[in-house]
Amino acid sequence: MEMLTHKGYNGSIETSVEDNVLHGKVLCINDLVTYEATTLNELKKEFSAAVDDYLETCKLAEKTPDKPFSGLFNVRTGSELHRKAYLRAMKDDATINRVVVAALDKYLAN
């Protein structure tokens, strides 16, 4: 999936064949921020403008803008994998969090 990026925010790129437009929305925030255009270059500009407008609107409303990710998430592993991760972390004098972060780093590097 292709995405746009501006100031730490990501946006989707979608097409409407029926309307002959490109459109998208800012991803991974609770607020709805959308944009559209007829060319990819225009869509990139509209996305950046939408993010900038969102941040300015939040500032004027004295509202903290949603951040795309908090850095926290729950992972359901199953009891056996959880046990193995705990034992490996204990063996390595680490935390399960450090084990999971290392595993994600390795996975995402490939």
N, C-alpha and C positions, 0 to 999 in steps of 0.2 A: 504494500500500500504506500503510495506516494503521500507525503505530508509537507506542509509548509511550516516554517519555524520563525518566530519573532519574539524577542525578549523573554525567552524561556517558555513560550506557549507554542503548542502545535495545533495545526488546523488541517482539516480534511480537504480533499479535492474530489468533488463529485460532478457528474454530468447529468444534464437533463436534455435528452435528445429531443423530446417533445417541445421544450421551450427554447432549445438551442442556446443554453447558457451553462456556464460552469458555476458551481456554488460549493459552499462548505460551511463548517462550523468549528469554533475553537473546541478542541478536545480536552477531556479530563477536568472540566470545571463544572460546578453546579449551575452557574448562570448560563443562559443561552445567548451566544454571540455568533451571528451568522454574517455571511458576505457572499456576493455574487458578481460575475462579470462575463464578458463574452470571449475574452482571450486569456491565456495563461498568465501573460505579463500583467494584465489588468487584475486578475484574480490575486496575484501575489501582492500587488499594491493595496487592493481592497482588504485583504487579510491583515496586512500590517496596520492599515488605518483602523480596522475594527478592533485590533488589540489595543492600539494607542487610545482609541475612543473609550474602550472598556476601562482601561486604567485611569483615564481622566475622569470618567463618570464616577467611578468608585471614589476617587480622591475628592471630588466635589460633594459627593453624598456622605463623605467621612466613613466609608465602608472599606473594610480590608478586602482587596481583590482575592478571588479564589486562586490558590496556587495549583498548578497542574498535578503535583504529587507531594505528599507529606513526607515520604520516606519510610512510612510504616505500612505494612500489610500483613494480613494473616495468611498462613499457608497450611492447607490440610494435607498432611503427609501420610496418614495411616499410622497406627501405633508401632509397627515394626520399624519403619523408616525413622520415626521419631526416636525410638530407642537407640537405633544405630547411630544417629546423629549425635545424640546425647553422649553415648559411650565414646565416640570418636573425639568429640569436643573435650571430654574429660581426659582422655589419653593425651591429647595435644595441649592440655592446659589452656583451653580456649572456651569460648561460649558458643552455644548453638547459633546465635546471631552471626558470629564470625565465620562459622562453618557455612552457613547459608549464603552469606555475602561472597565468600570465596568461591562457592559452587556457581553462583550467578555470574560472577566475573569470568570464570572459566568458560561457562556456557556461552555467554555473550561475546567472548573474544573469538569464538570459532565461526 
